[in-house]
Amino acid sequence: MNRIRPALRSFSLFLRTPTLSRSIIALLALAILLLLAVNAATFVMIQRTTAYNDTVDHGQQVRLASKDMLGLLVDAETGQRGYMLTARPDYLSVHDQAVAALPAALGRLEALVGADDELAPRLGRVRSLYEQRLALMEHTIDLTRTGRIGEAVSLIRSGQGKSMMDAMRVELTAIDEVEARRLVERTNQSERASQVTVAVNALAALLILILAGISVWLVRRYVEEIEAAHMELDRVNAGLENQVRDRTAELTRANEEIQRFAYIVSHDLRAPLVNVMGYTSELEQVGKIFDHQLTALEKTHPEAVEAEALRAVREDVPEAVGFIRASTAKMDRLINAILKLSREGRRTLVPEVLPMTAVVKAIADSVHHQAIESGGEIVVRDLPVLESDRLSIEQIFGNLLDNAVKYQQPGRPVRIVVEGETTDDGRVHYRVVDNGRGVSARDHERIFELFRRAGKQDQPGEGLGLAFVRNNVRRLGGVMELESELGQGSTFHLKFPTRLIVPGDAGDRL
């Protein structure tokens, strides 16, 4: 972390100095807050759309259950009358099958309706009429079986059974009509929510493109200024050493400002871009669900489907999704271009033979006083020699030792041990072991991400240190692993090749 503090101070100075880039960054921060608000609104819209779909499906089930109920009642009545007219048992079997299925059908309908204030009273009347009608049918069948067909016919001619069936048809039809009306209302609500979601995402994509254009324009402007400065340096190079130094310093500052600005822009734009991509996929799936629901409704009740709704779901939504995807793809290419500019001028690695025991002891001495204050200690054992880049190695071990001292377990003296050996595969394996706070298993990878920190946030820092450590390790051809348990300390494993091979393009890699 000690190596990062100068960079943070430079960044703070950059923010305090009035420049065009600082103004753009302030505008970008405001725009990102607006994008986050847009993403939150989109998420709410998707949740509402899902709820609308659930209620639409429930309404369809209620309608199907009511139709099943009415069909079974008709089957039971048909079987009753067929048996009375012909006295054939096969008609009676139709009646018996329908009667046997009716309780389950009624129970399913009651479960779907539940405590619905509008439907429950009607369903209660259906149950009462259904029980009376079944009792009447069973009575006429019993009369027929005992040869009292005349009495059975008289009961049928009285019209009592027909009145009951008509009343049940009225109630079940009313239930179906209520659900059909609700279905139309919910479909309209879903369509409105979908249109709002499309508009919000399109606005977010447009805003991102505008910001990207501003950022690229600003970087290009800086690059042009640098090129102009180079030409001026070539013109006055002869005999003007002081002016050359001044111009070189100016170019260096401008280049550093470009790299800082390009990195900030690319990082801050990446997060909302990913959100827009994710919500676009959700929106596409929602459109498919709407299309499926409208197709089903169009087959059963074409009069309830509006042409405008079909056009919105089948034409407008896919068109909007395509626009968003194309816009985000363009945005991704712009970010990659900015990143490519920011990587220019990276430091070239310089391999040298390093007496690692002395190197790490010198780093430990710089933080030893902090460990002494809590009664702790730092132990550096004999370490194998390594041929690598000195500055990168110092940054790696300096950051790890600084973190181990900083994040010690309260009430427990810190103890840090650095040890290592050469492995059988010809690599050098170092371990930095501490008894500090430790890291929970779910955060083992999180702590290596840029701007991400784990555990209690009671220490200064921006979440950059371990990310840079891992990048440095990888650049040196090594790997870095973590073993840690919350409250039990951590062990960082560093494995390097014994000799660093620097390719021709090493300076271009992060």
C-alpha positions in Angstrom: 0.0 0.0 0.0 3.0 2.4 0.6 3.7 2.3 -3.1 0.1 3.3 -3.9 -0.1 6.3 -1.7 2.0 8.6 -4.0 -0.4 7.6 -6.9 -3.4 8.4 -4.8 -1.9 11.8 -3.9 -1.3 12.5 -7.6 -4.9 11.5 -8.3 -6.1 13.9 -5.6 -4.0 16.7 -7.1 -5.4 15.9 -10.5 -9.0 16.3 -9.1 -8.1 19.6 -7.4 -6.5 21.1 -10.6 -9.1 22.8 -12.9 -8.8 20.9 -16.2 -11.1 19.9 -19.0 -10.7 16.2 -18.0 -11.7 16.9 -14.4 -14.9 18.6 -15.7 -15.6 15.6 -17.9 -15.1 13.2 -15.0 -17.5 15.2 -12.9 -20.1 15.0 -15.7 -19.4 11.3 -16.1 -19.9 10.6 -12.4 -23.3 12.3 -12.5 -24.2 10.4 -15.6 -23.3 7.1 -14.0 -25.5 7.9 -11.0 -28.3 8.5 -13.5 -27.6 5.2 -15.2 -27.7 3.3 -11.9 -31.1 4.9 -11.3 -32.2 3.8 -14.8 -31.0 0.3 -14.1 -32.9 0.2 -10.8 -36.0 1.3 -12.6 -35.6 -1.3 -15.2 -35.2 -4.0 -12.6 -38.4 -2.9 -10.9 -40.2 -3.0 -14.3 -39.0 -6.5 -14.9 -40.2 -7.6 -11.5 -43.6 -6.1 -12.2 -43.8 -7.8 -15.6 -43.0 -11.1 -14.0 -45.8 -10.5 -11.4 -48.2 -9.6 -14.3 -47.3 -12.9 -16.1 -48.0 -14.9 -13.0 -51.5 -13.3 -12.6 -52.2 -13.9 -16.3 -51.3 -17.6 -15.9 -53.4 -17.9 -12.7 -56.4 -16.3 -14.6 -56.1 -18.8 -17.4 -56.1 -21.7 -14.9 -59.2 -20.3 -13.2 -61.0 -20.1 -16.6 -59.9 -23.7 -17.6 -61.0 -25.0 -14.2 -64.4 -23.4 -14.5 -64.9 -24.8 -18.0 -63.9 -28.3 -16.7 -66.4 -28.0 -13.9 -69.2 -27.1 -16.3 -68.2 -29.9 -18.7 -68.4 -32.5 -16.0 -71.8 -31.3 -14.9 -73.1 -31.6 -18.4 -71.6 -35.1 -18.7 -73.2 -36.1 -15.5 -76.6 -34.8 -16.6 -76.3 -36.4 -20.0 -75.5 -39.8 -18.5 -78.5 -39.5 -16.1 -80.9 -38.7 -18.9 -79.5 -41.4 -21.2 -79.9 -44.0 -18.4 -83.5 -42.9 -17.7 -84.4 -43.1 -21.4 -82.7 -46.4 -22.2 -82.0 -48.1 -18.9 -78.5 -49.0 -20.3 -75.7 -49.2 -17.8 -73.1 -47.7 -20.2 -74.9 -44.4 -19.9 -74.9 -44.7 -16.2 -71.1 -45.2 -16.3 -70.7 -41.9 -18.0 -72.7 -40.3 -15.2 -70.7 -42.0 -12.5 -67.3 -41.0 -14.0 -68.3 -37.4 -14.2 -69.7 -37.4 -10.6 -66.4 -39.0 -9.4 -64.3 -36.3 -11.1 -66.5 -33.4 -10.0 -65.2 -33.0 -6.3 -61.6 -32.8 -7.5 -62.5 -30.2 -10.2 -64.5 -28.1 -7.7 -61.7 -28.4 -5.2 -59.1 -27.2 -7.7 -61.3 -24.3 -8.7 -61.8 -23.3 -5.1 -58.1 -23.5 -4.4 -57.4 -21.2 -7.4 -60.1 -18.7 -6.4 -59.2 -18.7 -2.7 -60.5 -15.6 -0.9 -61.2 -13.5 -4.0 -63.9 -11.1 -3.0 -65.5 -11.1 -6.4 -65.3 -14.8 -7.3 -65.6 -16.6 -4.0 -69.3 -15.7 -3.4 -70.2 -17.0 -6.9 -68.2 -20.2 -6.4 -70.0 -20.7 -3.1 -73.3 -20.6 -4.9 -72.0 -23.0 -7.5 -71.1 -25.5 -4.7 -74.6 -25.2 -3.1 -76.3 -25.7 -6.5 -73.9 -28.5 -7.4 -74.7 -30.5 -4.3 -78.5 -30.0 -4.8 -78.2 -31.0 -8.5 -76.3 -34.1 -7.7 -78.8 -35.1 -5.0 -81.6 -34.6 -7.5 -79.9 -36.7 -10.2 -79.2 -39.5 -7.8 -82.8 -39.5 -6.7 -84.1 -39.8 -10.3 -81.6 -42.6 -11.0 -82.7 -44.5 -7.9 -86.4 -44.1 -9.0 -85.5 -45.5 -12.4 -83.7 -48.5 -10.9 -86.7 -49.4 -8.8 -89.1 -49.2 -11.8 -90.7 -45.9 -10.8 -89.8 -44.2 -14.1 -92.9 -42.1 -14.0 -92.0 -40.3 -10.9 -88.5 -39.8 -12.2 -89.8 -38.3 -15.4 -92.1 -36.0 -13.4 -89.2 -34.7 -11.5 -87.3 -33.9 -14.7 -90.3 -32.3 -16.3 -90.8 -30.1 -13.2 -87.7 -28.1 -14.5 -86.1 -28.0 -11.1 -82.9 -29.6 -12.4 -82.7 -27.4 -15.4 -83.0 -24.3 -13.2 -80.1 -25.5 -11.1 -78.0 -26.2 -14.2 -78.9 -22.8 -15.7 -78.0 -21.1 -12.4 -74.6 -22.9 -12.3 -73.9 -22.0 -15.9 -74.6 -18.3 -15.1 -72.2 -18.3 -12.1 -69.4 -20.2 -14.0 -69.8 -18.0 -17.0 -69.6 -15.0 -14.8 -66.3 -16.3 -13.3 -64.9 -16.9 -16.8 -65.9 -13.3 -17.9 -64.4 -11.8 -14.7 -61.1 -13.6 -15.4 -61.2 -12.6 -19.1 -61.7 -9.0 -18.2 -58.8 -9.2 -15.7 -56.6 -10.9 -18.4 -57.1 -8.0 -20.8 -56.3 -5.5 -18.0 -53.2 -7.3 -17.0 -52.1 -7.8 -20.5 -52.4 -4.0 -21.1 -50.5 -3.3 -17.9 -47.7 -5.7 -19.0 -47.5 -4.0 -22.5 -47.2 -0.6 -20.9 -44.5 -1.8 -18.5 -42.6 -3.4 -21.5 -42.8 -0.1 -23.5 -41.5 1.8 -20.5 -38.6 -0.7 -20.0 -37.7 -0.4 -23.7 -37.7 3.4 -23.5 -35.6 3.4 -20.3 -32.9 1.0 -21.8 -32.8 2.9 -25.1 -32.2 6.1 -23.1 -29.4 4.5 -21.1 -27.7 3.1 -24.2 -27.9 6.5 -25.9 -26.5 8.2 -22.8 -23.6 5.8 -22.7 -22.8 6.4 -26.4 -22.8 10.1 -25.8 -20.4 9.8 -22.8 -18.1 7.5 -24.8 -18.0 10.0 -27.7 -17.1 12.8 -25.3 -14.4 10.6 -23.7 -12.9 9.5 -27.1 -12.9 13.1 -28.3 -11.1 14.3 -25.2 -8.4 11.6 -25.4 -8.0 12.3 -29.1 -7.6 16.0 -28.3 -4.9 15.2 -25.8 -3.1 12.9 -28.2 -3.1 15.7 -30.8 -1.7 18.1 -28.3 1.1 15.6 -27.5 1.9 15.1 -31.1 2.1 18.9 -31.6 4.4 19.2 -28.6 6.7 16.5 -30.1 6.9 18.4 -33.3 7.8 21.6 -31.4 10.5 19.7 -29.5 12.1 18.5 -32.8 12.1 22.1 -34.1 13.9 23.6 -31.1 16.0 20.6 -30.1 19.3 22.0 -31.3 21.1 23.8 -28.4 18.0 24.4 -26.3 18.5 21.8 -23.6 16.4 23.7 -21.0 13.5 24.1 -23.3 13.7 20.4 -24.2 13.6 19.4 -20.5 10.5 21.7 -19.9 8.7 20.3 -22.9 9.5 16.7 -21.9 8.2 17.3 -18.5 5.0 18.8 -20.0 4.6 15.8 -22.2 5.1 13.4 -19.3 2.4 15.1 -17.3 0.0 15.1 -20.2 0.6 11.5 -20.9 0.0 10.5 -17.3 -3.2 12.5 -17.2 -4.4 10.7 -20.4 -3.6 7.3 -18.8 -5.4 8.2 -15.6 -8.4 9.6 -17.3 -8.6 6.8 -19.8 -8.5 4.2 -17.1 -11.2 5.9 -15.0 -13.5 6.3 -18.0 -13.1 2.7 -19.1 -13.7 1.3 -15.6 -16.7 3.5 -14.8 -18.4 2.9 -18.2 -17.9 -0.9 -18.0 -20.3 -1.5 -15.0 -23.4 0.2 -16.5 -22.6 -1.3 -19.9 -22.8 -4.8 -18.3 -26.0 -3.9 -16.6 -27.6 -2.7 -19.8 -26.5 -6.0 -21.6 -28.0 -8.1 -18.8 -31.3 -6.2 -18.7 -31.5 -6.3 -22.5 -31.4 -10.1 -22.3 -34.1 -10.0 -19.6 -36.2 -7.7 -21.8 -35.8 -10.1 -24.8 -37.1 -13.0 -22.6 -40.0 -10.9 -21.4 -40.9 -10.1 -25.0 -41.0 -13.8 -25.8 -43.3 -14.5 -22.8 -45.6 -11.7 -23.9 -45.7 -13.0 -27.5 -46.5 -16.5 -26.2 -49.3 -15.2 -24.0 -50.8 -13.0 -26.7 -50.6 -15.9 -29.2 -52.6 -18.1 -26.8 -55.1 -15.3 -26.2 -55.4 -14.6 -29.9 -56.5 -18.2 -30.5 -59.1 -18.3 -27.7 -60.3 -14.7 -27.6 -59.2 -12.8 -30.6 -61.5 -9.9 -29.8 -59.6 -9.2 -26.6 -56.3 -8.7 -28.4 -55.5 -5.2 -29.8 -53.5 -4.9 -33.0 -51.4 -2.2 -31.4 -50.4 -4.6 -28.6 -49.4 -7.3 -31.1 -47.3 -4.8 -33.1 -45.6 -3.5 -29.9 -44.6 -7.0 -28.8 -43.7 -8.5 -32.2 -42.2 -5.5 -33.9 -41.4 -2.6 -31.6 -39.8 -4.6 -28.8 -37.4 -6.7 -31.0 -36.4 -3.6 -32.9 -35.6 -1.8 -29.6 -33.7 -4.8 -28.3 -31.6 -4.9 -31.5 -30.9 -1.2 -31.2 -29.7 -1.6 -27.6 -27.5 -4.6 -28.5 -25.9 -2.7 -31.4 -25.3 0.3 -29.2 -23.7 -1.6 -26.3 -21.5 -3.5 -28.8 -20.3 -0.1 -30.2 -19.7 1.1 -26.6 -17.6 -2.0 -25.8 -15.4 -1.3 -28.8 -14.9 2.3 -27.7 -13.9 1.2 -24.2 -11.4 -1.2 -25.7 -9.9 1.6 -27.7 -9.5 3.8 -24.6 -7.8 0.9 -22.8 -5.4 0.4 -25.6 -4.4 4.0 -25.4 -4.0 3.8 -21.6 -1.5 0.9 -21.9 1.1 2.9 -23.9 4.3 3.8 -22.1 4.3 0.8 -19.6 7.5 0.2 -17.7 9.8 -2.4 -19.2 10.9 -5.2 -16.8 14.6 -5.5 -16.0 15.7 -8.9 -14.8 18.5 -9.2 -12.2 19.6 -11.7 -9.6 18.0 -10.9 -6.3 19.2 -12.0 -2.9 15.6 -12.5 -1.7 16.4 -12.8 2.0 18.1 -9.4 2.1 15.4 -7.9 -0.2 12.5 -9.0 2.0 14.3 -8.2 5.3 14.8 -4.6 4.0 11.1 -4.4 3.2 10.2 -5.9 6.6 12.4 -3.4 8.4 10.3 -0.6 6.9 7.1 -1.9 8.6 8.7 -3.5 11.6 8.0 -0.6 13.9 4.3 -1.0 13.3 4.4 -4.6 14.3 6.5 -3.8 17.4 3.8 -1.4 18.6 1.3 -4.2 19.1 3.9 -6.6 20.6 4.3 -8.5 17.3 7.1 -9.7 15.1 8.1 -10.3 11.5 10.2 -13.3 10.8 12.1 -13.6 7.5 13.6 -17.1 7.0 16.3 -18.0 4.4 14.8 -17.5 1.0 16.0 -18.9 -2.4 17.6 -16.5 -4.8 15.4 -15.3 -7.7 16.2 -13.7 -11.0 13.4 -11.2 -11.7 12.5 -7.5 -11.8 13.5 -5.8 -8.5 10.9 -3.1 -8.5 8.0 -5.5 -9.1 9.2 -7.9 -6.4 9.6 -5.1 -3.9 6.1 -3.9 -4.7 4.6 -7.4 -4.2 6.2 -8.2 -0.9 5.9 -4.6 0.4 2.2 -4.7 -0.2 1.7 -8.1 1.4 3.7 -7.2 4.5 1.9 -3.9 4.8 -1.5 -5.5 4.6 -0.5 -8.2 7.1 0.4 -5.5 9.6 -2.5 -3.3 8.8 -5.2 -6.0 9.1 -4.1 -7.7 12.3 -6.7 -9.4 14.5 -7.7 -7.0 17.4 -6.3 -8.1 20.7 -3.7 -10.5 19.2 -0.1 -9.5 18.5 0.7 -9.8 14.9 3.1 -12.5 13.7 4.2 -12.6 10.1 6.5 -15.3 8.7 8.1 -15.2 5.2 9.5 -18.5 4.0 10.2 -20.3 0.8 11.9 -23.0 -1.2 12.7 -24.2 -4.7 10.2 -26.8 -5.8 10.8 -30.0 -7.8 9.5 -28.4 -11.0 12.2 -25.8 -11.0 10.0 -22.9 -9.7 10.5 -20.8 -6.6 7.7 -20.9 -4.0 7.4 -18.2 -1.4 4.8 -18.0 1.4 3.7 -14.9 3.4 1.9 -16.3 6.5 0.1 -14.1 9.1 -2.2 -14.6 12.0 -4.4 -11.6 11.2 -8.1 -11.2 10.5 -8.2 -13.7 7.7 -10.6 -13.6 4.7 -13.9 -15.6 4.4 -14.1 -18.2 1.7 -16.6 -16.2 -0.4 -14.1 -13.3 -0.6 -11.0 -15.2 -1.7 -11.3 -14.0 -5.3 -13.1 -10.7 -4.5 -10.1 -9.2 -2.8 -8.0 -9.5 -5.9 -10.5 -7.4 -8.0 -10.0 -3.7 -8.7 -11.8 -1.4 -6.2 -13.1 -4.4 -4.3 -12.4 -5.0 -0.5 -13.6 -7.5 2.0 -14.4 -7.5 5.7 -14.6 -4.5 8.0 -13.7 -1.3 6.2 -11.8 0.4 9.0 -8.5 1.0 7.2 -7.7 3.5 4.5 -7.4 2.2 1.0 -9.2 2.0 -2.4 -9.1 -1.7 -3.0 -6.2 -1.5 -5.5 -3.3 -3.1 -3.7 -4.0 -6.9 -4.1 -5.2 -6.4 -7.6 -1.9 -4.8 -8.6 0.0 -7.5 -6.7 -1.7 -10.3 -8.6 -1.1 -8.5 -11.9 2.6 -8.0 -11.1 2.9 -11.7 -10.1 1.4 -12.7 -13.4 3.5 -10.3 -15.4 6.6 -11.9 -13.8 5.4 -15.3 -15.0 4.2 -16.5 -11.6 0.9 -17.4 -9.9 -0.6 -16.2 -6.6 -2.9 -18.2 -4.4 -4.6 -17.6 -1.1 -5.4 -19.8 1.8 -7.4 -18.1 4.6 -10.1 -18.5 7.1 -11.9 -15.7 8.8 -10.4 -14.9 12.2 -7.5 -17.4 11.7 -5.0 -15.6 9.5 -4.0 -15.9 5.8 -1.2 -17.5 3.7 -0.3 -16.0 0.4 1.5 -18.5 -1.9 3.7 -16.9 -4.6 5.3 -19.2 -7.3 7.8 -17.7 -9.8 10.1 -19.2 -12.4 13.7 -19.1 -11.2 14.6 -16.9 -14.2 12.4 -14.2 -15.8 12.2 -14.2 -19.6 11.2 -10.8 -20.9 9.5 -11.0 -24.3 9.8 -8.2 -26.8 6.4 -6.9 -26.0 6.5 -7.3 -22.2 6.2 -3.6 -21.8 2.8 -3.7 -23.4 1.3 -6.2 -21.1 -0.5 -5.3 -17.8 
